Amino acid sequence: MRNAKKYDYLKRGLDIVCAGVGLVALSPVIGVTALVVKVKLGSPVIFKQERPGLKGELFTLYKFRSMLDADESRGIVTDEDRITPFGRKLRATSLDELPSLVNVLKGEMSIVGPRPLLVHYLPLYTEEQARRHEVLPGITGLAQVNGRNDVEWESKFELDVRYVDQRSLRLDIVILWRTLAAVVNRKGVNKAGYELTDYFGGLPHVS
């Protein structure tokens, strides 16, 4: 892309400002959410998991916990068992993503970019799909404003790579605006027929 360095500097500056202001302005919301998570789901309040970021390098992602611990004695085994009505609402409103603003401040994520997925997906990507790691992962992205979880994996990756090729401050602003609309309308939060995002097992042409 043209003026890539200029864009990267501006984007990083905006990330720092947006994440910093967001953490301060939303601190009451973050505090209340943490308290409710503690009461509803117990400790730890913050969910931490390694995810691949820029160039596939691993970092620790922070989110609010939205699931119960597995407990075979209580029949809580699968993710569908572990997710609660409260957890669904937390994800639907995207409040679970607020701790990720810390990842943005640390330079591990951007506000806008391809979502950081699970580590064990890495060997399943095609060479083209792996290009999603040419930029920092984001809290929201082009795939999230084009159906969120209600999009097939192949389409998600096509949108991620399209963002890598077409990224600009104008596109980032459009994505942020559409993200607000998607959260308010709760469109595409779950893939039809699923309470949770289905797992990526590789595409038919991936060996």
C-alpha positions as CSV (number, residue, x, y, z in Angstrom):
1,M,0.0,0.0,0.0
2,R,1.1,3.6,-0.6
3,N,2.5,5.7,2.3
4,A,2.5,2.5,4.5
5,K,4.9,4.0,7.1
6,K,2.9,7.2,7.4
7,Y,-0.3,5.1,7.8
8,D,1.3,2.8,10.4
9,Y,2.5,5.8,12.5
10,L,-0.9,7.5,12.4
11,K,-2.7,4.2,13.1
12,R,-0.5,3.5,16.1
13,G,-1.1,7.0,17.4
14,L,-4.8,6.6,17.1
15,D,-4.7,3.2,18.7
16,I,-2.9,4.6,21.8
17,V,-5.3,7.6,22.0
18,C,-8.5,5.4,21.5
19,A,-7.4,2.7,23.9
20,G,-6.2,5.1,26.6
21,V,-9.4,7.3,26.4
22,G,-11.5,4.2,26.2
23,L,-10.0,2.6,29.3
24,V,-10.5,5.9,31.3
25,A,-13.9,6.8,29.9
26,L,-15.3,3.2,30.3
27,S,-13.6,2.5,33.7
28,P,-17.0,2.6,35.5
29,V,-18.4,0.1,32.9
30,I,-15.3,-2.0,33.2
31,G,-15.5,-2.0,37.0
32,V,-19.1,-3.0,37.1
33,T,-18.6,-5.7,34.5
34,A,-15.7,-7.1,36.4
35,L,-17.8,-7.2,39.6
36,V,-20.8,-8.9,37.8
37,V,-18.4,-11.5,36.2
38,K,-17.0,-12.3,39.6
39,V,-20.5,-12.8,41.1
40,K,-21.9,-14.7,38.1
41,L,-18.9,-16.8,37.0
42,G,-16.4,-16.6,39.7
43,S,-12.6,-16.2,39.4
44,P,-10.6,-15.4,37.5
45,V,-12.5,-12.4,36.1
46,I,-10.0,-12.0,33.2
47,F,-9.7,-14.7,30.6
48,K,-6.1,-15.0,29.3
49,Q,-5.1,-17.1,26.3
50,E,-2.2,-17.1,23.9
51,R,-3.1,-16.0,20.4
52,P,-1.0,-15.4,17.3
53,G,-0.5,-11.8,16.4
54,L,1.7,-9.9,13.9
55,K,3.8,-12.4,11.9
56,G,2.2,-15.2,13.9
57,E,4.1,-14.3,17.1
58,L,2.2,-15.3,20.2
59,F,0.9,-12.8,22.8
60,T,-1.5,-13.1,25.7
61,L,-5.0,-11.9,24.9
62,Y,-7.1,-10.4,27.7
63,K,-10.9,-10.6,27.8
64,F,-13.6,-10.8,30.4
65,R,-14.4,-14.3,31.3
66,S,-17.7,-15.4,29.8
67,M,-17.8,-19.2,30.5
68,L,-18.0,-21.5,33.5
69,D,-15.2,-23.9,34.3
70,A,-15.6,-27.4,33.0
71,D,-17.0,-29.7,35.7
72,E,-17.9,-33.3,34.7
73,S,-19.6,-34.0,38.0
74,R,-22.1,-31.2,37.1
75,G,-22.4,-32.2,33.4
76,I,-20.5,-29.0,32.4
77,V,-18.2,-30.4,29.7
78,T,-18.7,-28.8,26.3
79,D,-18.5,-25.1,25.4
80,E,-22.3,-25.1,25.0
81,D,-22.6,-26.4,28.6
82,R,-20.1,-23.8,29.9
83,I,-21.7,-20.7,28.3
84,T,-24.4,-19.1,30.4
85,P,-27.2,-16.6,29.6
86,F,-25.0,-13.9,31.2
87,G,-22.0,-15.0,29.1
88,R,-24.1,-14.8,25.9
89,K,-25.2,-11.3,26.8
90,L,-21.6,-10.3,27.6
91,R,-20.5,-11.5,24.2
92,A,-23.5,-10.0,22.4
93,T,-22.7,-6.6,23.8
94,S,-19.0,-7.0,23.2
95,L,-18.3,-6.0,26.8
96,D,-16.1,-9.0,27.1
97,E,-13.6,-7.4,24.7
98,L,-12.9,-4.3,26.8
99,P,-9.8,-5.7,28.5
100,S,-8.3,-6.1,25.0
101,L,-7.7,-2.4,25.1
102,V,-4.7,-3.2,27.3
103,N,-3.4,-5.3,24.4
104,V,-3.8,-2.3,22.1
105,L,-1.8,-0.1,24.5
106,K,0.9,-2.7,24.7
107,G,1.2,-2.7,20.9
108,E,0.1,-6.4,20.6
109,M,-3.2,-5.5,18.9
110,S,-4.8,-2.6,17.0
111,I,-8.4,-1.3,17.4
112,V,-9.0,-2.5,13.8
113,G,-7.5,-5.6,12.2
114,P,-8.2,-9.3,11.7
115,R,-9.4,-10.9,14.9
116,P,-6.7,-13.0,16.7
117,L,-7.8,-16.6,16.4
118,L,-6.7,-19.8,18.2
119,V,-3.0,-20.9,18.0
120,H,-3.9,-24.4,16.7
121,Y,-5.5,-22.9,13.6
122,L,-2.0,-21.7,12.3
123,P,-1.0,-24.9,10.5
124,L,-4.5,-25.1,8.9
125,Y,-4.3,-21.9,6.9
126,T,-3.5,-21.7,3.2
127,E,-0.6,-19.4,2.2
128,E,-3.1,-16.8,1.2
129,Q,-5.1,-17.1,4.5
130,A,-2.0,-16.8,6.5
131,R,-1.5,-13.3,5.1
132,R,-4.0,-12.1,7.8
133,H,-0.9,-12.1,10.1
134,E,0.8,-9.4,8.0
135,V,-0.8,-6.8,10.2
136,L,-1.6,-6.5,13.9
137,P,-4.8,-8.3,15.0
138,G,-7.7,-6.1,15.9
139,I,-10.6,-5.9,18.4
140,T,-12.8,-5.4,15.4
141,G,-12.3,-5.9,11.7
142,L,-13.7,-6.1,8.2
143,A,-15.1,-9.6,8.8
144,Q,-16.8,-8.5,12.0
145,V,-18.8,-5.8,10.3
146,N,-19.8,-8.1,7.4
147,G,-21.7,-10.6,9.5
148,R,-19.5,-11.1,12.6
149,N,-19.9,-14.8,13.5
150,D,-22.6,-15.4,10.9
151,V,-20.1,-15.8,8.1
152,E,-18.4,-18.9,6.8
153,W,-14.7,-19.3,7.6
154,E,-13.5,-19.0,4.0
155,S,-15.4,-15.7,3.6
156,K,-13.9,-14.4,6.9
157,F,-10.4,-15.1,5.7
158,E,-11.1,-13.5,2.3
159,L,-12.3,-10.4,4.2
160,D,-9.2,-10.4,6.5
161,V,-6.8,-10.5,3.5
162,R,-8.9,-7.8,1.7
163,Y,-8.3,-5.6,4.8
164,V,-4.6,-6.3,4.7
165,D,-4.5,-5.2,1.0
166,Q,-6.8,-2.2,1.2
167,R,-6.2,-0.9,4.7
168,S,-6.3,2.8,5.2
169,L,-7.4,5.3,7.9
170,R,-10.6,5.9,5.9
171,L,-11.4,2.1,5.9
172,D,-10.6,1.9,9.6
173,I,-13.1,4.7,10.4
174,V,-15.8,3.0,8.3
175,I,-15.2,-0.3,10.1
176,L,-15.4,1.4,13.5
177,W,-18.6,3.2,12.6
178,R,-20.1,-0.1,11.3
179,T,-18.9,-1.9,14.5
180,L,-20.9,0.4,16.7
181,A,-24.0,-0.3,14.5
182,A,-23.4,-4.1,14.6
183,V,-23.0,-4.1,18.4
184,V,-26.2,-2.0,18.9
185,N,-28.2,-4.2,16.5
186,R,-26.5,-7.4,17.7
187,K,-26.3,-8.7,14.1
188,G,-24.2,-11.8,13.4
189,V,-23.2,-12.3,17.0
190,N,-23.7,-16.1,16.6
191,K,-23.6,-18.2,13.5
192,A,-27.2,-19.5,12.8
193,G,-27.8,-22.6,14.9
194,Y,-24.9,-22.1,17.2
195,E,-24.5,-20.3,20.6
196,L,-20.8,-20.0,20.0
197,T,-18.5,-19.6,17.0
198,D,-17.9,-22.9,15.3
199,Y,-14.3,-24.2,15.2
200,F,-12.2,-24.0,12.1
201,G,-11.0,-27.4,11.0
202,G,-9.3,-26.5,7.8
203,L,-10.9,-26.1,4.4
204,P,-11.5,-29.1,2.1
205,H,-8.5,-28.3,0.0
206,V,-6.2,-28.0,3.0
207,S,-4.4,-31.3,3.7
